[in-house]
Amino acid sequence: MAFELPKLPYAYDALEPHFDARTMEIHHTKHHNGYTNNLNNALAGTPGEGKKIEEILGSISSYSTAVRNNAGGYYNHCLFWEVLTPNGGGEPSTQTNIRKAIDRDFGSFANFKDEFTKAAMTRFGSGWAWLCTDANDKLFITSSANQDNPLMDIADQKGTPVLGLDVWEHAYYLHYQNRRNEFVEAFWNVVNWTEVTQRYNDANAGAMK
């Protein structure tokens, strides 16, 4: 089956004033939709046609550059929409597994937030900042260029993303222009910690099988 553009779990204006409606609409209907269509076209007639996105990413080195760019763009944005919510922000409860892991691996939520923000701010050009869990249930922060991600077999540090932030200019330029720092700060007001916690739990449940 061909990949399909997912519907957002909220309205385009639901994340205002942090993420504006026009940017969200363009980001979803133009950029993500473009990655989706281009991925389907790039996979047509190849061994990857019909495979799950995670399988494709896990062996991305065997695919064309077009598949690499668009598979990453498809997966990354699917995750991005889900880890945002109009009812987000704050900190995850100290009783959740993700918060316990953050405190364990970064010392405190404040330290984690600082490190993640630094990863987002120091990613040169276009790319992503990630919070991931590795095969040993250890959290780490990394960033990737363009539409690469830590699921890819070419990643410098491999793991399962549980939180991601798009720092391509198309994610923020209409509202924030070149002020990436303000966009990154706004991001913390719309993080869906329930979703991040679920992704962390799912990743580690899979690793234990």
Backbone as numpy.savetxt, mean C-alpha at the origin, in Angstrom:
# Nx Ny Nz CAx CAy CAz Cx Cy Cz
-9.62 -15.34 -15.00 -10.46 -14.14 -15.00 -9.59 -12.88 -15.00
-10.06 -11.89 -15.70 -9.33 -10.62 -15.75 -9.45 -9.90 -14.41
-8.45 -9.10 -14.09 -8.51 -8.29 -12.88 -9.50 -7.15 -13.09
-10.19 -6.79 -12.02 -11.19 -5.73 -12.09 -10.86 -4.62 -11.11
-11.21 -3.40 -11.49 -11.03 -2.26 -10.61 -11.98 -2.39 -9.43
-11.48 -2.42 -8.20 -12.38 -2.55 -7.05 -13.12 -1.24 -6.77
-14.31 -1.37 -6.22 -15.03 -0.18 -5.77 -14.43 0.28 -4.45
-14.43 1.59 -4.24 -13.95 2.10 -2.97 -14.98 1.83 -1.87
-14.53 1.57 -0.64 -15.47 1.31 0.45 -16.02 2.58 1.10
-15.89 3.71 0.40 -16.36 5.00 0.90 -16.48 5.92 -0.31
-17.15 7.06 -0.12 -17.31 8.03 -1.20 -16.00 8.78 -1.44
-15.87 9.36 -2.63 -14.64 10.08 -2.96 -14.36 11.24 -2.00
-15.42 11.85 -1.48 -15.23 12.99 -0.58 -15.18 12.60 0.89
-15.19 11.30 1.18 -15.31 10.84 2.57 -14.06 11.13 3.40
-12.92 11.29 2.75 -11.67 11.48 3.49 -11.29 12.96 3.62
-12.15 13.84 3.14 -11.86 15.27 3.28 -11.92 15.67 4.75
-11.15 16.67 5.18 -10.31 17.57 4.38 -8.90 17.01 4.13
-8.64 15.81 4.58 -7.28 15.26 4.51 -6.91 14.86 3.08
-7.77 14.08 2.43 -7.60 13.71 1.03 -8.81 14.25 0.28
-8.60 15.12 -0.69 -9.71 15.79 -1.36 -10.40 14.87 -2.37
-11.67 15.15 -2.62 -12.51 14.30 -3.46 -12.01 14.22 -4.90
-11.57 15.35 -5.46 -11.14 15.35 -6.86 -9.91 14.46 -7.05
-8.95 14.57 -6.13 -7.77 13.72 -6.23 -8.15 12.25 -6.09
-9.01 11.94 -5.13 -9.43 10.55 -4.92 -10.11 9.99 -6.17
-10.96 10.79 -6.78 -11.67 10.31 -7.98 -10.72 10.06 -9.13
-9.80 11.01 -9.39 -8.84 10.84 -10.46 -7.90 9.67 -10.17
-7.46 9.58 -8.94 -6.53 8.52 -8.53 -7.16 7.15 -8.77
-8.43 7.01 -8.42 -9.11 5.73 -8.55 -9.54 5.43 -9.99
-10.25 6.37 -10.62 -10.86 6.10 -11.93 -9.88 6.22 -13.10
-8.81 6.97 -12.91 -7.84 7.15 -13.99 -6.57 6.32 -13.75
-5.90 6.56 -12.64 -4.62 5.89 -12.39 -4.81 4.40 -12.09
-5.62 4.08 -11.08 -5.80 2.66 -10.72 -6.48 1.92 -11.86
-7.44 2.54 -12.49 -8.13 1.90 -13.60 -7.16 1.65 -14.76
-6.25 2.58 -14.96 -5.25 2.39 -16.01 -4.33 1.21 -15.72
-3.87 1.10 -14.48 -3.03 -0.04 -14.11 -3.79 -1.35 -14.31
-5.06 -1.35 -13.96 -5.87 -2.57 -14.08 -5.99 -3.01 -15.53
-6.37 -2.08 -16.39 -6.53 -2.41 -17.81 -5.20 -2.79 -18.45
-4.15 -2.06 -18.13 -2.84 -2.35 -18.71 -2.29 -3.70 -18.24
-2.59 -4.06 -16.99 -2.16 -5.36 -16.48 -2.85 -6.48 -17.25
-4.15 -6.37 -17.44 -4.87 -7.40 -18.18 -4.33 -7.54 -19.60
-4.02 -6.42 -20.23 -3.49 -6.46 -21.59 -2.10 -7.08 -21.62
-1.28 -6.74 -20.62 0.09 -7.26 -20.58 0.14 -8.75 -20.29
-0.85 -9.25 -19.57 -0.88 -10.67 -19.20 -1.52 -11.55 -20.27
-2.26 -10.96 -21.18 -2.99 -11.73 -22.18 -2.06 -12.64 -22.97
-2.38 -13.93 -22.96 -1.60 -14.90 -23.71 -0.31 -15.34 -23.04
-0.08 -14.92 -21.79 1.13 -15.32 -21.06 0.76 -16.36 -20.00
1.77 -17.05 -19.43 1.49 -18.03 -18.37 0.87 -17.40 -17.13
1.01 -16.09 -16.97 0.45 -15.44 -15.80 -1.03 -15.18 -15.88
-1.60 -15.34 -17.06 -3.03 -15.07 -17.23 -3.85 -16.03 -16.37
-4.72 -15.50 -15.52 -5.54 -16.33 -14.66 -4.96 -16.57 -13.28
-3.69 -16.19 -13.07 -3.08 -16.37 -11.75 -3.50 -15.27 -10.79
-3.38 -15.54 -9.49 -3.65 -14.53 -8.48 -2.55 -13.48 -8.51
-2.89 -12.28 -8.11 -1.93 -11.18 -8.16 -0.71 -11.47 -7.30
-0.91 -12.11 -6.14 0.22 -12.41 -5.26 1.18 -13.40 -5.91
0.65 -14.35 -6.68 1.51 -15.30 -7.39 2.35 -14.60 -8.44
1.74 -13.68 -9.15 2.44 -12.93 -10.18 3.56 -12.10 -9.56
3.24 -11.41 -8.48 4.24 -10.56 -7.83 5.40 -11.40 -7.28
5.09 -12.58 -6.78 6.11 -13.44 -6.20 7.12 -13.96 -7.19
6.80 -13.91 -8.47 7.75 -14.34 -9.51 7.86 -13.26 -10.59
7.81 -12.01 -10.16 7.73 -10.89 -11.11 8.96 -10.80 -11.99
10.09 -11.33 -11.55 11.32 -11.26 -12.35 11.21 -12.03 -13.66
10.24 -12.93 -13.74 10.07 -13.71 -14.95 9.10 -13.07 -15.94
8.58 -11.90 -15.58 7.61 -11.22 -16.43 8.22 -9.98 -17.08
7.46 -9.41 -17.99 7.89 -8.20 -18.69 7.83 -6.99 -17.76
8.49 -5.93 -18.18 8.45 -4.68 -17.42 7.01 -4.16 -17.33
6.24 -4.35 -18.38 4.84 -3.90 -18.36 4.04 -4.62 -17.29
4.26 -5.92 -17.15 3.56 -6.66 -16.10 4.04 -6.19 -14.73
5.34 -6.04 -14.58 5.88 -5.59 -13.28 5.27 -4.25 -12.86
5.27 -3.29 -13.75 4.76 -1.97 -13.40 3.27 -1.99 -13.09
2.52 -2.69 -13.91 1.06 -2.65 -13.76 0.53 -3.62 -12.72
1.21 -4.74 -12.52 0.82 -5.63 -11.43 1.05 -4.95 -10.09
2.20 -4.27 -9.97 2.46 -3.52 -8.76 1.44 -2.41 -8.57
1.17 -1.67 -9.63 0.20 -0.60 -9.53 -1.18 -1.09 -9.15
-1.57 -2.25 -9.68 -2.88 -2.81 -9.34 -2.93 -3.22 -7.87
-1.96 -4.03 -7.44 -1.97 -4.52 -6.07 -1.82 -3.38 -5.07
-0.86 -2.50 -5.29 -0.58 -1.44 -4.34 -1.79 -0.57 -4.07
-2.52 -0.23 -5.13 -3.69 0.63 -4.94 -4.85 -0.13 -4.30
-4.99 -1.41 -4.62 -6.03 -2.20 -3.94 -5.81 -2.16 -2.43
-4.57 -2.31 -2.00 -4.25 -2.24 -0.57 -4.48 -0.83 -0.04
-4.03 0.16 -0.78 -4.10 1.56 -0.32 -5.52 1.97 0.03
-6.48 1.69 -0.85 -7.87 2.09 -0.56 -8.39 1.43 0.71
-7.99 0.20 0.95 -8.51 -0.55 2.09 -7.93 -0.08 3.42
-6.73 0.47 3.40 -6.12 0.91 4.67 -6.44 2.36 4.98
-7.40 2.93 4.24 -7.89 4.27 4.52 -9.35 4.19 4.95
-9.76 5.11 5.80 -11.16 5.16 6.24 -11.47 6.55 6.78
-12.71 7.02 6.57 -13.09 8.31 7.15 -13.16 8.28 8.67
-13.20 7.09 9.24 -13.27 6.94 10.70 -11.93 6.52 11.28
-10.85 6.89 10.59 -9.53 6.43 10.99 -8.76 7.41 11.85
-7.47 7.20 11.84 -6.58 8.06 12.61 -6.31 7.52 13.99
-5.63 8.31 14.78 -5.30 7.90 16.13 -4.27 6.78 16.14
-4.35 5.95 17.14 -3.43 4.84 17.29 -4.22 3.55 17.46
-3.68 2.43 17.03 -4.36 1.16 17.27 -4.37 0.85 18.76
-5.41 0.20 19.22 -5.53 -0.16 20.63 -4.33 -0.98 21.09
-3.91 -0.74 22.30 -2.79 -1.49 22.87 -3.12 -2.97 23.02
-4.40 -3.34 22.88 -4.81 -4.74 23.00 -4.72 -5.49 21.68
-4.51 -4.76 20.56 -4.47 -5.43 19.26 -3.09 -6.01 18.99
-3.06 -7.04 18.17 -1.80 -7.69 17.83 -0.86 -6.74 17.10
-1.41 -5.90 16.22 -0.54 -5.00 15.47 0.12 -3.99 16.40
-0.60 -3.50 17.40 0.00 -2.53 18.32 1.07 -3.20 19.19
0.78 -4.40 19.63 1.78 -5.13 20.42 3.05 -5.35 19.61
2.88 -5.66 18.31 4.05 -5.89 17.45 4.79 -4.58 17.18
4.05 -3.48 17.00 4.69 -2.18 16.79 5.51 -1.80 18.01
4.93 -1.93 19.19 5.66 -1.60 20.42 6.88 -2.49 20.61
6.73 -3.75 20.24 7.83 -4.72 20.37 8.98 -4.40 19.41
8.64 -4.09 18.16 9.67 -3.97 17.13 10.19 -2.54 16.92
9.43 -1.54 17.38 9.87 -0.16 17.21 10.03 0.58 18.54
9.66 -0.05 19.63 9.81 0.58 20.94 8.61 1.36 21.38
7.91 2.00 20.44 6.70 2.76 20.75 6.00 3.11 19.45
4.74 3.50 19.56 4.00 3.94 18.38 4.63 5.20 17.80
5.08 6.11 18.66 5.70 7.35 18.20 6.94 7.07 17.37
7.76 6.12 17.81 8.95 5.75 17.04 8.58 5.18 15.69
7.57 4.30 15.68 7.10 3.73 14.43 6.64 4.82 13.47
5.82 5.74 13.97 5.28 6.81 13.13 6.40 7.66 12.55
7.41 7.95 13.35 8.55 8.75 12.89 9.31 8.01 11.78
9.52 6.71 11.97 10.28 5.93 10.99 9.51 5.79 9.68
8.20 5.57 9.79 7.38 5.43 8.59 7.34 6.75 7.83
7.16 7.84 8.56 7.14 9.17 7.94 8.46 9.44 7.23
9.56 9.07 7.85 10.88 9.27 7.24 10.99 8.46 5.95
10.51 7.24 5.95 10.55 6.41 4.75 9.76 7.04 3.62
8.60 7.62 3.96 7.76 8.27 2.95 8.40 9.55 2.42
9.04 10.29 3.30 9.63 11.57 2.92 10.95 11.42 2.16
11.68 10.37 2.42 12.99 10.21 1.80 12.96 9.33 0.55
11.80 8.80 0.19 11.68 8.06 -1.06 11.81 9.06 -2.21
12.90 9.00 -2.95 13.15 9.96 -4.01 12.24 9.67 -5.20
11.61 10.72 -5.71 10.73 10.54 -6.85 9.45 9.82 -6.47
8.98 8.98 -7.37 7.72 8.27 -7.16 7.94 6.94 -6.46
7.00 6.56 -5.61 7.13 5.27 -4.93 6.17 5.14 -3.78
6.50 4.23 -2.88 5.63 3.87 -1.76 6.44 3.70 -0.49
5.78 3.95 0.65 6.31 3.59 1.96 5.47 2.44 2.50
6.12 1.50 3.17 5.45 0.27 3.60 5.75 -0.09 5.05
4.74 -0.62 5.72 4.92 -1.38 6.96 4.63 -2.82 6.60
5.58 -3.69 6.86 5.44 -5.10 6.47 5.74 -6.02 7.64
5.31 -7.26 7.50 5.69 -8.31 8.42 6.45 -9.37 7.64
7.54 -9.89 8.24 8.33 -10.89 7.53 7.91 -12.30 7.95
8.63 -13.28 7.46 8.27 -14.68 7.71 8.42 -15.07 9.17
9.14 -14.27 9.94 9.35 -14.55 11.37 8.49 -13.67 12.27
7.42 -13.07 11.69 6.50 -12.23 12.44 7.19 -10.98 13.01
8.15 -10.46 12.28 8.81 -9.22 12.69 8.40 -8.11 11.74
7.99 -6.98 12.30 7.62 -5.83 11.49 8.85 -5.09 11.00
8.76 -4.55 9.79 9.82 -3.68 9.30 9.22 -2.62 8.39
9.92 -1.51 8.27 9.50 -0.40 7.41 10.47 -0.33 6.24
9.93 -0.14 5.06 10.76 0.01 3.87 10.05 0.91 2.89
10.70 1.21 1.80 10.05 1.95 0.71 10.48 1.33 -0.61
9.71 1.60 -1.64 10.02 1.02 -2.95 9.79 2.08 -4.01
10.53 1.95 -5.09 10.41 2.90 -6.20 9.24 2.52 -7.09
8.69 3.52 -7.74 7.64 3.34 -8.74 6.49 2.50 -8.18
6.14 1.38 -8.82 5.05 0.54 -8.30 5.56 -0.80 -7.78
6.82 -0.88 -7.43 7.35 -2.10 -6.81 6.79 -2.24 -5.39
6.88 -3.43 -4.84 6.46 -3.67 -3.46 7.21 -4.86 -2.88
7.14 -5.05 -1.56 7.93 -6.11 -0.90 7.47 -7.54 -1.18
6.35 -7.73 -1.89 5.95 -9.08 -2.27 6.73 -9.58 -3.48
7.35 -8.66 -4.20 8.05 -9.03 -5.42 9.35 -9.77 -5.12
9.68 -10.73 -5.97 10.91 -11.49 -5.75 12.16 -10.66 -6.00
12.00 -9.46 -6.55 13.15 -8.59 -6.79 13.33 -7.56 -5.66
12.46 -7.61 -4.65 12.52 -6.63 -3.57 13.79 -6.79 -2.74
14.35 -5.67 -2.29 15.53 -5.71 -1.43 15.21 -6.37 -0.09
14.03 -6.09 0.43 13.58 -6.68 1.69 12.18 -7.22 1.47
12.03 -8.53 1.58 10.75 -9.15 1.24 9.88 -9.34 2.48
8.57 -9.15 2.29 7.62 -9.32 3.36 6.22 -9.07 2.85
5.26 -9.16 3.76 3.86 -8.93 3.42 3.44 -7.54 3.87
3.06 -6.66 2.96 2.64 -5.31 3.36 1.34 -5.35 4.15
1.29 -4.59 5.24 0.04 -4.44 6.00 -0.42 -2.99 6.01
0.47 -2.07 5.64 0.12 -0.65 5.52 1.00 -0.05 4.43
0.40 0.73 3.56 1.17 1.35 2.49 0.70 2.77 2.24
1.65 3.62 1.85 1.33 5.01 1.51 1.90 5.34 0.14
1.04 5.78 -0.74 1.42 6.17 -2.09 2.02 7.57 -2.06
3.29 7.71 -2.44 3.90 9.04 -2.47 4.22 9.48 -3.90
3.54 8.89 -4.88 3.56 9.46 -6.22 2.88 10.82 -6.16
3.31 11.76 -6.97 2.70 13.09 -6.95 1.21 13.05 -7.31
0.80 12.08 -8.13 -0.62 12.04 -8.49 -1.52 11.77 -7.27
-0.93 11.28 -6.18 -1.72 11.00 -4.97 -2.05 12.26 -4.18
-1.32 13.34 -4.44 -1.52 14.50 -3.57 -1.36 15.87 -4.24
-0.92 15.93 -5.50 -0.47 17.21 -6.05 -1.59 18.24 -6.21
-2.79 17.83 -6.54 -3.88 18.79 -6.73 -4.15 19.58 -5.46
-4.03 18.92 -4.32 -4.36 19.56 -3.04 -3.13 20.12 -2.33
-2.04 19.36 -2.34 -0.86 19.74 -1.57 0.29 20.26 -2.42
0.14 20.25 -3.76 1.23 20.64 -4.66 2.52 19.88 -4.29
3.60 20.58 -4.03 4.86 19.88 -3.74 5.07 19.62 -2.26
4.05 19.84 -1.44 4.20 19.72 0.02 3.90 18.29 0.47
4.80 17.39 0.10 4.60 15.99 0.47 4.49 15.82 1.97
5.22 16.63 2.73 5.20 16.50 4.18 3.80 16.70 4.75
3.02 17.62 4.18 1.66 17.85 4.66 0.75 16.69 4.29
0.96 16.12 3.13 0.19 14.94 2.71 0.47 13.75 3.62
1.73 13.53 3.93 2.09 12.41 4.81 1.50 12.61 6.20
1.54 13.83 6.69 0.95 14.11 8.00 -0.56 13.90 7.98
-1.20 14.29 6.89 -2.65 14.11 6.76 -3.03 12.63 6.74
-2.16 11.81 6.16 -2.40 10.37 6.06 -2.72 9.75 7.42
-2.05 10.21 8.46 -2.24 9.61 9.78 -3.65 9.83 10.33
-4.40 10.75 9.74 -5.78 11.00 10.19 -6.79 10.05 9.57
-6.37 9.28 8.56 -7.32 8.42 7.85 -6.87 6.97 7.79
-5.87 6.58 8.58 -5.43 5.18 8.57 -6.50 4.29 9.21
-6.80 3.21 8.53 -7.79 2.24 9.00 -7.06 1.15 9.80
-6.93 1.38 11.09 -6.15 0.45 11.91 -6.84 -0.90 12.06
-8.15 -0.94 11.91 -8.86 -2.22 11.94 -8.41 -3.09 10.76
-8.32 -2.49 9.59 -7.87 -3.21 8.40 -6.40 -3.61 8.51
-5.57 -2.71 9.01 -4.14 -3.01 9.16 -3.96 -4.19 10.12
-4.71 -4.17 11.21 -4.64 -5.26 12.18 -5.05 -6.58 11.55
-6.13 -6.55 10.75 -6.60 -7.77 10.10 -5.57 -8.31 9.12
-4.95 -7.41 8.37 -3.92 -7.83 7.42 -2.72 -8.44 8.14
-2.35 -7.86 9.26 -1.25 -8.40 10.05 -1.60 -9.79 10.58
-2.81 -9.92 11.13 -3.25 -11.21 11.66 -3.29 -12.27 10.56
-3.81 -11.90 9.40 -3.92 -12.85 8.28 -2.54 -13.28 7.79
-1.62 -12.32 7.69 -0.28 -12.63 7.22 0.43 -13.62 8.13
0.28 -13.42 9.40 0.98 -14.28 10.35 0.28 -15.62 10.55
-1.03 -15.64 10.34 -1.75 -16.92 10.39 -1.29 -17.78 9.21
-1.09 -17.12 8.03 -0.64 -17.85 6.87 0.78 -18.37 7.04
1.62 -17.57 7.71 3.01 -17.97 7.92 3.14 -19.15 8.86
2.14 -19.33 9.73 2.18 -20.40 10.71 1.66 -21.72 10.19
1.04 -21.70 8.99 0.47 -22.94 8.46 1.55 -23.93 8.04
